[in-house]
Amino acid sequence: MIGMGKTPSLVETTNYQEPPVIKVELDLSPEDQHFRESVRGFIRDAFTPELQQAAARQAGVFAEPSLGREWQRRLHAHGWGAPGWPKRWGGAEFTPIQRYLFSVECAAAGTPVVAGMGLLMCGPVLMRFGTPEQQERLLPRIPSMEDYWCQGFSEPGAGSDLSALRCRAERIGEEYVINGSKIWTTHAHAANWIFMLVRTSSEGKRKEGITFLLSPMDAPGITVRPIASMSGEHEVNEVFFDNVRVPVSLRVGEEGQGWDIAQFLLMNERGGTSAAAALKNALHRTRRIAWRERDERGRRAIENDDFQRRLAAIEIEIAAVEATELRTLICGGLSGAAGMASASIQKLKVSTTLQRLAEMAVEALGPASMRDYRAQLYCGGPDDGMAHRETAVARHLNVRAATIFGGASEIQKGIVARSALGI
Ligand SMILES: Cc1cc2nc3c(=O)[nH]c(=O)nc-3n(C[C@H](O)[C@H](O)[C@H](O)COP(=O)(O)OP(=O)(O)OC[C@H]3O[C@@H](n4cnc5c(N)ncnc54)[C@H](O)[C@@H]3O)c2cc1C
């Protein structure tokens, strides 16, 4: 039931109770119900109050590396470091429904969002295109996060138009010598490996001269320069390559196959995980702020009809996102043009909904949002239970990037249009 008017009982309650949200009840088998209980039990034990506090303060796209590593370490120790991977490479080999339930429970609890460059991007690429030596050497170190990966695709002048990339790798004997730069490289400052697209040929079509290479981040000639986000966070970087030498054995696939490999990887980046639970979490956060914070006249945003109506409209959209996720799950995933379009629609919906919720959280905070909370945010000062205040503005600023990274909104709309029009 969605409240559309004033809800006096809600605002008069002293102890805040989450209002009911639109619920989709899954008809789970006894095994899957048991599985879900085991996930809840694990989260109760492993997601300690200390980690909960740290996670509540995260305002970036991903948990900052030390927190992400710590949570991943706990998952891996439990055998759940790589939910969808085969056991052979340290995976949990969850069924699709188990993966979905796992992701829903983690998002609902607000566990740290571990950067997925290793697990969701490089790992699947190595399984599909890597040599047996590359697989043996690199795959087992991803779920344990002994290796922390970053993604070197974008360059100045080559983001949406990725095939314009210019970072060059010249083959000399049994080595590639890399010169050029990458930009917006998330967590490059924490990573010890980078997977990248490089230009190995300028002949023929642009896409055909691109190759997929791996490099250790401590290779001589690599320099990482931080880029501060609007909120002051350090998530992204520039990475410079000055005569960096990597052995040919670190090339994935054939020379010139990089574009096809990148398409496979981006498909994983854009779809595959469940976002509805994370959206519900953001909805609760915004609603809680709207309930707790008062303006100078003592009014709360939750008492405002227009505010409530907008929240209700968002809630309906979240229900639609959830229904789409479940439909995809029941169909066993979507492939081809329909799969691309569906992943793009989800990306558009999820990113814009997150932005609207983050904006409404700041609106509900009003002038209080202008206070500088960075000391608490970055120095982890004592938690007074008000982490929602500390992070609201930073989240709002950071989530602006959600309609840019992983393929900008205009690009997603182009994919949807091409699929609908069959062009
Ligand atoms: C927080 C963050 C983290 C990131 N992390 C990484 C990372 O780890 N690794 C990495 O490689 N990259 C990363 N990126 C880069 C990201 O993939 C690019 O920013 C994105 O692809 C857009 O490219 P661009 O920034 O060059 O913008 P541009 O491509 O220059 O786009 C500028 C504007 O023009 C529009 N536009 C461009 N082409 C078209 C078109 N054909 N039709 C209609 N409109 C168009 C775009 O939608 C956008 O609004 C990250 C970006 C951000 C913001």
The ligand as an SDF file (V2000), in Angstrom:
LIG
                    3D

 53 58  0  0  0  0  0  0  0  0999 V2000
   33.0330    7.9390  -11.4340 C   0  0  0  0  0  0  0  0  0  0  0  0
   33.5440    7.3620  -12.7270 C   0  0  0  0  0  0  0  0  0  0  0  0
   34.2680    6.1860  -12.7110 C   0  0  0  0  0  0  0  0  0  0  0  0
   34.7900    5.6840  -13.9060 C   0  0  0  0  0  0  0  0  0  0  0  0
   35.5730    4.5560  -13.8510 N   0  0  0  0  0  0  0  0  0  0  0  0
   36.1880    4.1230  -14.9760 C   0  0  0  0  0  0  0  0  0  0  0  0
   37.1200    3.0390  -14.9250 C   0  0  0  0  0  0  0  0  0  0  0  0
   37.3930    2.4570  -13.8600 O   0  0  0  0  0  0  0  0  0  0  0  0
   37.7300    2.6670  -16.0780 N   0  0  0  0  0  0  0  0  0  0  0  0
   37.4760    3.2800  -17.2690 C   0  0  0  0  0  0  0  0  0  0  0  0
   38.0440    2.8720  -18.2730 O   0  0  0  0  0  0  0  0  0  0  0  0
   36.5880    4.3120  -17.3560 N   0  0  0  0  0  0  0  0  0  0  0  0
   35.9610    4.7460  -16.2390 C   0  0  0  0  0  0  0  0  0  0  0  0
   35.0890    5.8170  -16.3030 N   0  0  0  0  0  0  0  0  0  0  0  0
   34.9200    6.5150  -17.5670 C   0  0  0  0  0  0  0  0  0  0  0  0
   33.5630    6.3410  -18.1980 C   0  0  0  0  0  0  0  0  0  0  0  0
   33.4240    5.0830  -18.7860 O   0  0  0  0  0  0  0  0  0  0  0  0
   33.3930    7.4830  -19.2120 C   0  0  0  0  0  0  0  0  0  0  0  0
   33.3650    8.6940  -18.4780 O   0  0  0  0  0  0  0  0  0  0  0  0
   32.1540    7.3530  -20.0530 C   0  0  0  0  0  0  0  0  0  0  0  0
   32.2700    6.2790  -20.9340 O   0  0  0  0  0  0  0  0  0  0  0  0
   31.8500    8.6550  -20.8380 C   0  0  0  0  0  0  0  0  0  0  0  0
   32.9520    9.0430  -21.5710 O   0  0  0  0  0  0  0  0  0  0  0  0
   33.5230   10.5360  -21.4750 P   0  0  0  0  0  0  0  0  0  0  0  0
   33.7150   10.8710  -20.0390 O   0  0  0  0  0  0  0  0  0  0  0  0
   34.7180   10.5960  -22.3620 O   0  0  0  0  0  0  0  0  0  0  0  0
   32.3880   11.4620  -22.0320 O   0  0  0  0  0  0  0  0  0  0  0  0
   32.0200   11.6880  -23.5690 P   0  0  0  0  0  0  0  0  0  0  0  0
   32.0390   10.3910  -24.2840 O   0  0  0  0  0  0  0  0  0  0  0  0
   32.8760   12.7870  -24.0830 O   0  0  0  0  0  0  0  0  0  0  0  0
   30.5340   12.1650  -23.4510 O   0  0  0  0  0  0  0  0  0  0  0  0
   30.1810   13.5010  -23.1280 C   0  0  0  0  0  0  0  0  0  0  0  0
   28.6760   13.6420  -23.3490 C   0  0  0  0  0  0  0  0  0  0  0  0
   28.3600   13.4430  -24.7200 O   0  0  0  0  0  0  0  0  0  0  0  0
   27.3820   12.4280  -24.8720 C   0  0  0  0  0  0  0  0  0  0  0  0
   27.6220   11.6160  -26.0530 N   0  0  0  0  0  0  0  0  0  0  0  0
   28.7930   11.0930  -26.4530 C   0  0  0  0  0  0  0  0  0  0  0  0
   28.6240   10.3790  -27.5800 N   0  0  0  0  0  0  0  0  0  0  0  0
   27.3150   10.4570  -27.9060 C   0  0  0  0  0  0  0  0  0  0  0  0
   26.5090    9.9100  -28.9580 C   0  0  0  0  0  0  0  0  0  0  0  0
   27.0230    9.1210  -29.8980 N   0  0  0  0  0  0  0  0  0  0  0  0
   25.1850   10.1900  -28.9650 N   0  0  0  0  0  0  0  0  0  0  0  0
   24.6280   10.9680  -28.0140 C   0  0  0  0  0  0  0  0  0  0  0  0
   25.3570   11.5280  -27.0010 N   0  0  0  0  0  0  0  0  0  0  0  0
   26.6740   11.2700  -26.9360 C   0  0  0  0  0  0  0  0  0  0  0  0
   27.5430   11.5530  -23.6280 C   0  0  0  0  0  0  0  0  0  0  0  0
   26.4000   10.8250  -23.3170 O   0  0  0  0  0  0  0  0  0  0  0  0
   27.8680   12.5940  -22.5660 C   0  0  0  0  0  0  0  0  0  0  0  0
   26.6810   13.1930  -22.0900 O   0  0  0  0  0  0  0  0  0  0  0  0
   34.5460    6.3410  -15.1310 C   0  0  0  0  0  0  0  0  0  0  0  0
   33.7800    7.5100  -15.1430 C   0  0  0  0  0  0  0  0  0  0  0  0
   33.3050    8.0340  -13.9630 C   0  0  0  0  0  0  0  0  0  0  0  0
   32.5230    9.3200  -14.0200 C   0  0  0  0  0  0  0  0  0  0  0  0
  1  2  1  0
  2  3  1  0
  2 52  2  0
  3  4  2  0
  4  5  1  0
  4 50  1  0
  5  6  2  0
  6  7  1  0
  6 13  1  0
  7  8  2  0
  7  9  1  0
  9 10  1  0
 10 11  2  0
 10 12  1  0
 12 13  2  0
 13 14  1  0
 14 15  1  0
 14 50  1  0
 15 16  1  0
 16 17  1  0
 16 18  1  0
 18 19  1  0
 18 20  1  0
 20 21  1  0
 20 22  1  0
 22 23  1  0
 23 24  1  0
 24 25  2  0
 24 26  1  0
 24 27  1  0
 27 28  1  0
 28 29  2  0
 28 30  1  0
 28 31  1  0
 31 32  1  0
 32 33  1  0
 33 34  1  0
 33 48  1  0
 34 35  1  0
 35 36  1  0
 35 46  1  0
 36 37  1  0
 36 45  1  0
 37 38  2  0
 38 39  1  0
 39 40  1  0
 39 45  2  0
 40 41  1  0
 40 42  2  0
 42 43  1  0
 43 44  2  0
 44 45  1  0
 46 47  1  0
 46 48  1  0
 48 49  1  0
 50 51  2  0
 51 52  1  0
 52 53  1  0
M  END
$$$$
